Amino acid sequence: MEKNYDCENFKSGMRLRLDYNNMMSEFVGAHGIDKKDFDGISAKLENAGKAMNDKRQKGLMDWRNLPHNQDEVIEEILSYVAQKKDEIEAFVVLGIGGSALGPMAVQQALNHPFYNELPLEKRNGPKFYIADNVDPERLNYLFEIIDVNKCLFNVISKSGSTSETMSQFMIIKDLLEKTLGKEKAKGHIVCTTDAVNGNLIKIANEEGYKTFIIPSGVGGRFSQLTPVGLLPAAFCGIDIKGLLKGAAFMDEQCNEENVFKNPAFTYAALNYLAMKNGKNICVMMPYCDRLKYISDWYVQLWAESLGKKIDNAGNIVNIGPTPIKALGVTDQHAQVQLFAEGPFDKLVVFIGVDNFHEEMDIPAIYSDIPSLGFLGGETHSKLIKTEQMATEYALLKSGKMNMTITLNEVNAFTLGQLLYFFEVATGFMGELMNINAFDQPGVEEGKNATYAMFGRPGYEEKRNELQARPNKKDEYVV
């Protein structure tokens, strides 16, 4: 049954909460943030807010309009899914970076964790796979478990020159045409790309492939709320209207000029002050398996957007917070020792959930063994939430910064909020740091080097540069 996303009671009950008590010095001591620290950057906060608004008005942040301007896109996606869904056994994403991490995070969050293992009648759609690497073993092994002739392959590349994705596409196209013939093969390929520019749109038009468009002003890591993420989600039965409604609700909150009433601005300001105070590592630690891959998505969003050599004034700054991922409670037995007793160079962001979709009761047995008996009669939801609070307390006691984002439950609406929250926070953080959060020159350097080494035309100068690099010395190889 479709939820009433416009109901104020529903929206209020599903509102994301940000608790940053444990970022403040009155809780964690000398390594925390003082209220006066916000006063010290008040002008910077005001200017960053104005810049965010100005850029949006000038069409320089098209991703901020995605929750509001895609009614026709949604209908086209849903119509295409209805047409193709029963014809295929598997939907396979060929993409990398945000084109893979976003769909992966949403699938893990909103569908059964063992989705592909479910029988067809219990799944919401075809099996779902993501081919996001060019390790030669990976694609070969994928071919062992799928019938390529019964799959729909979603090629996602805005430029159509992404070496990893396009090499996979070339392999798939060749296989399909050899077994099905060119005419039938094109029904097994759908492209998500730019409307005008790049190789993929030209190929799609020439070959007759179905296409969905990535808006020109939306970069890869901000593209989950475009067909990049919405098409795969829809094929797997995910409520894509709910995702956008949740994002739109968060956008209402992120239009608030007062930083301390704007959750995304508050989050960025806290991260900025922490970074200025030497806490340059941000740990993303959800206490919910459904949100496990949100950390992976966040790592790309935060790192690729904010790790920059040059600031907006052209100065060399080599700046950027380092995001790392963890999972509660799993990493209580791995990384938390470092977080609690290691250096004061981190802040930890917990993501908690009030209500889980399923419950697991712990039998009331072993009452004669005190170290086990206390668990009897309790539940796993109580245990995981208690362990989250216990880890939060351990960090508090050690004087380590931490804050908590809480969702009422994990559903399309709350997930849409969370994705959009982090995107706006990233943009605001970029303004505070005075860097361009929407380019990735460090990534481009690696791409260009790859093109040059493969002899791509137009990269001769880069190839000469590579050939002139110092020869390695055997004495430094053990």
Stockholm file with secondary structure:
# STOCKHOLM 1.0

chainA/1-478         MEKNYDCENFKSGMRLRLDYNNMMSEFVGAHGIDKKDFDGISAKLENAGKAMNDKRQKGLMDWRNLPHNQDEVIEEILSYVAQKKDEIEAFVVLGIGGSALGPMAVQQALNHPFYNELPLEKRNGPKFYIADNVDPERLNYLFEIIDVNKCLFNVISKSGSTSETMSQFMIIKDLLEKTLGKEKAKGHIVCTTDAVNGNLIKIANEEGYKTFIIPSGVGGRFSQLTPVGLLPAAFCGIDIKGLLKGAAFMDEQCNEENVFKNPAFTYAALNYLAMKNGKNICVMMPYCDRLKYISDWYVQLWAESLGKKIDNAGNIVNIGPTPIKALGVTDQHAQVQLFAEGPFDKLVVFIGVDNFHEEMDIPAIYSDIPSLGFLGGETHSKLIKTEQMATEYALLKSGKMNMTITLNEVNAFTLGQLLYFFEVATGFMGELMNINAFDQPGVEEGKNATYAMFGRPGYEEKRNELQARPNKKDEYVV
#=GR chainA/1-478 SS CCCCTTCHHHHHHTCCEEECGGGBHHHHGGGSBCHHHHHHTHHHHHHHHHHHHHHHHTTSCGGGGTTTSCHHHHHHHHHHHHHHGGGCSEEEEECCTHHHHHHHHHHHHHSCTTGGGSCGGGSSSSEEEEECCCCHHHHHHHHHHSCGGGEEEEEECSSSCCHHHHHHHHHHHHHHHHHHCHHHHGGGEEEEECSSSSHHHHHHHHHTCEEEECCTTCCGGGCTTSHHHHHHHHHTTCCHHHHHHHHHHHHHHHTCSSGGGCHHHHHHHHHHHHHHTTCCEEEEEESSGGGHHHHHHHHHHHHHHHCEEECTTSCEEEECCEEEECCTTGGGGTTHHHHHHSCSCEEEEEEEESCCSSCCBCCSCCTTSHHHHTTTTCBHHHHHHHHHHHHHHHHHHTTCCEEEEEESSCSHHHHHHHHHHHHHHHHHHHHHHTSCTTCCHHHHHHHHHHHHHTTCTTCHHHHHHHHTSCCCCGGGCC
#=GC SS_cons         CCCCTTCHHHHHHTCCEEECGGGBHHHHGGGSBCHHHHHHTHHHHHHHHHHHHHHHHTTSCGGGGTTTSCHHHHHHHHHHHHHHGGGCSEEEEECCTHHHHHHHHHHHHHSCTTGGGSCGGGSSSSEEEEECCCCHHHHHHHHHHSCGGGEEEEEECSSSCCHHHHHHHHHHHHHHHHHHCHHHHGGGEEEEECSSSSHHHHHHHHHTCEEEECCTTCCGGGCTTSHHHHHHHHHTTCCHHHHHHHHHHHHHHHTCSSGGGCHHHHHHHHHHHHHHTTCCEEEEEESSGGGHHHHHHHHHHHHHHHCEEECTTSCEEEECCEEEECCTTGGGGTTHHHHHHSCSCEEEEEEEESCCSSCCBCCSCCTTSHHHHTTTTCBHHHHHHHHHHHHHHHHHHTTCCEEEEEESSCSHHHHHHHHHHHHHHHHHHHHHHTSCTTCCHHHHHHHHHHHHHTTCTTCHHHHHHHHTSCCCCGGGCC
//
